[in-house]
Amino acid sequence: MNFEKVDQEGADVVSIKSLSRRFGEKLALDNISLTVKKGTVFGIVGENGAGKTTTIKHILGLYRCQSGSVSVFGKDPVADPQYVLSRIGYLSEEPDLPTWMTVKELLGYLSAFYPNWDMKYAHKLLDQFELPLNKRIGQFSKGQRARVGLTAAQAFHPELLLLDEPSSGLDPIVRRDILNALISTVVDEGGTVIFSSHLLDEVERFSDHLAMYSKGRVLLSEPMEKVKVNHHKISVSPVYINALKELDEYISHSGDSEVYCYGEIGRILHKIQVMDIHVESHDDMSLDEIFYARSMT
């Protein structure tokens, strides 16, 4: 391929700045900014309708920016679709595949579009996924179609792999296959992955960086390690809950006896001790708890 590669480790593969999007009266994206570095698995989590798919469609150049900007490999994906899309593999929850084709026919068709198409690698994936070459795609189950879609998305060794809810509705074995292939892309080939899902445990397990969406807003975007280290659940007597609200810069959410905090735990505990409040316990938070706490702010 003659395109100039993004070779520098840690270089920006995707840069989104102040992106907003409306569909009629609905604000689908509310001034979001994200940066995806080369060689990372970038996880996006959020409820259905939070803006995850809308973001991915901007990266693919399917939507023109109404406000803000999107850059992929340093280019506008709408203005330079060939440059961008030839370097992206894409798999959605419902792969848009020609159901009348056999798998063999599909691979032959796709190989004509991608100079880097690797038929040997495609057949290796088909063997791994136990997919017959001469069966029509329309005869496959949903899980099998997902495997065909993943083969098509990876067989030309894309620099960026976009997975939009690839595990939704699939059985655990299929999910394992998809995620193992995702890891292989990053580890073996140095590719970059954007992985969108509502399954928090899977995103937590495989992502290097996490973006958390709610109602079109980005609640946080941080390395996964930092997310886990900087969120804490502190338990105190209920009589102190209101007093702790003075620590607005640290508190994400307060319950009857628990406070969800964001920041360095030593600094938070010191502040609480200065206020002469006894801490009964403090623990790390699960990703579910972090999402709940941040979405309540």
N, C-alpha and C positions, 0 to 999 in steps of 0.2 A: 504494500500500500504506500502511496506517495504522500500521504498526509503527514504533517509535522506532529510528532507525538508529544504528549505531556509527560516528559520523562523524569522530571525532578520529583524526588520523593517528597510527599507532602504538598505538591502543587495543587492548585484549585482545579478540580474537574468540573464542578458546578458552583456557580455563584449567583445567588438570588438576593436582590436588594429591593426592599420596600415594595414588595409585590402585593397588590390588591386586585380582587376580581369580584365582580357582581354578576349574578344571573337574575335579571329583573330586580326585584326588591331585596333578594337574598344576597348578603355579603358572604361569599364563599371563602375568600382569603382576605385577611385583615392586616395589611402592612407587614408581611412576613419577610424575614431575611435569614438566609441559610448559606453555609459554605461547606462543600463536600470535598475533602482532601483525597488525593490519589492514594490508592492502596488500602482504603478503609471500607468496612461494612457500616453503612450509615442507616440506622434504623429509624423509621418514622412510625409512631404509634398514635392512636386516637380513635374515638368512637366513629361509627359510620356517619358520613356527612361532615366530618371535621375539616376536610380540605386536603387530605392526603392524595387522593387520585387527581384532584384538580392541579396540585403542585406538579405531579408526575407528567400530566398532559402538557404543562408549560415547558417542562424540560424536554419533552419530545417535539415541541414546536407545534402541537395540535391546537394550542390556544395562543393568540397574540396578546402580549401584555397590555392591559388597560391602564395600569399604573405601576411604576417600578420597572425593573429589568431582570432578565434571565440570561446568563451566559453559560454555555456548555463547551468545554475545551477552548475557552476564550472566544467563542463565536455566539451570535444570536441564532438559536435553533430555527426560528421562523425565516430569517434572511438567508441562512446557509444550511438548508435541510440535508443536502447530500453529504456535506462535510461532517455534520453532527450525527445523523442517523446511521451512517455507514459504520460508526464506531460504537453503537449502542445495541445491546440485546435487551429485549423487552418481553416480559411475561405478565399477563394480567390474570385476575381471578377466573375469567372466562376467555381462554385463548381464542382469537378470531382466526380459525384455521379452515381451509377449504375442505368441507366434509366429504366431497365426492372424490378426493384424491386418495391414493394409497400413501403410506409413509414414504415409500421409495420414490414415488412421483413428486411428493412435496420436497424431499431433499434435492432431487434433480432440479426442480424449479428454483429453489432458494439459492443453490450453488451458482446460478447464472448471475445473481445480483451482488455477490460478495467475493471480491478478489481473494480474500483470506479464508474462504470456506474450506474446512478441513473434513473431507468425507470420511477419512479413517477415524477421526475423533467422533464424528456423528454416529458412525456404526458402533463405536465403543460405548457411547451413551445409550444407544438403543439396546445393546446387549445387556448393559447394566440395569436398564429399566424393563427388560423382558418384553420388548415391543416387536411384533412381527412386521417385516418390511412390506408385505403384499396385502395387508389388511387396510380397508378404507377407514379413514379417520372418523367418519360418521358412525362406524360400528363400535368405536371404543367407548368405554365408560368415562365419566368425568375425570377420574384420577389418571387414566391412561392418556386422555387428551392433554392433561397438564404435563405429563412426562414428554409427550410429543412437542408441546410448546416450549418446554425447557431445552430440549435438544435443539430445536430451531433457533432458540435465543443464544445458545452457547457455541454452536458448531463453527462459527467464524471467529472465535476467540475475541469477543468484544472487549473494548477497554472499559466500558461502563455497562453493568448489568442492572436493569430496572426490574424489580419484582414487586408487583402491586397485588397484595393479598394472595400470594400464590398458594397458601395452605388452606384457604377458607373452604370449609366443607369437605376436606379430604381426610382420609384415614391416616393414622399415625405413621404407617409404613411409607406412604407416599410423601408425607411431610418430611420424614427422615431423609428420603432420597433427594428431595428438592434442596433441603438445607445442607446436606453433605456436598451436593454439587456446588452450591453457593460458596461454601468454605473452600472447596477445591479451586474455584475461580480465583479467589483472592490469594490463597497461600501459594498455589503452584504457578500462577501466571502473573501475579502482581496486579490483577484487575481491581476495579472499584465497584462496589455494590450498593445500591439504594434499595432497602428492603422495607416495604410498607405493610403493616399488619395491625390487626386489633388483638392479636395473640401476644400479650405482654411477655409471657415466659419465654417464647421463642426469640423474640427480639432481644430480650435481656441476655439470653444464652449466647447469641452469635454476633451481636453488634459491638463495634468499637466506639461508636458515637450514637447518641440518642437525641432525636427531636420529638417533642411531645406536643401534639395538637389538641385543641379543643375549640369548637365553634369558629373555625377559620383563623384562630390565633396560634402562634407558637408559644407554648407555656415555658419551655426551656429547650436549649440546644447545647449539649455539653458532651465531652467524652464520657462513656459509660462508667468508667472508673470514678470519675469525679461526681457523677450523679449519685452513685452508691455511697461514697464517702461523705458527701455533704448534706444528706438528708437523714434526719433522726426523729425518733419518736420518744418523747420525754413524758414520764408519768409523775404527776404531783397531786397533792390533795386538791379536791375540787374548789376549796375556798381560795386557792391561789390563782385560779385560771384567769380571772379578770386582771389581776396584777401583772400577769405575764404578757398581757396584750400591750404593755408598754414597750415590749421588745419587738416592735413592728417589723424592723429590718430583718429579723430572724424567723418570724413565725409565718408559716404557710397556712395553718388551720388549727383551731382549738376545738376540742370536744369537752365532755364532762370532766374527765380527769387526765386526758392525754393532749399533748401539744405536739404538732408536727412542725419541725424546725428545719431551716435551711441555713447552712453555714458551717464553720469550723466548730466541732463539738466542744473543744476545750474552752473557746471563747464564750460560747453560749452558756456552758455550765458555770463559768466564772461570773458572768453577768447575773445569773440566777442566784448564786451564792451571795453576791454583793447585796441583792435584794432580800437576803435572809429567808430564802424559800428552800425547803428541803425537797430534793429530788428523790423520788421513790425508786425510779429506774430509768434507764435510757437504752434504747436499742436502735439498730439499723432498721430502715423501712424497706418493705417490699416494693417492687415497681408499681403494683396495684395501689398501694398506699400513697406512693409519691404522686401518681397520676391523680388520685382523688384529692390530695392536699393541694396540689398546684391548680387544679381545675376549680377549686373553691375560692381561690384568691381573686 
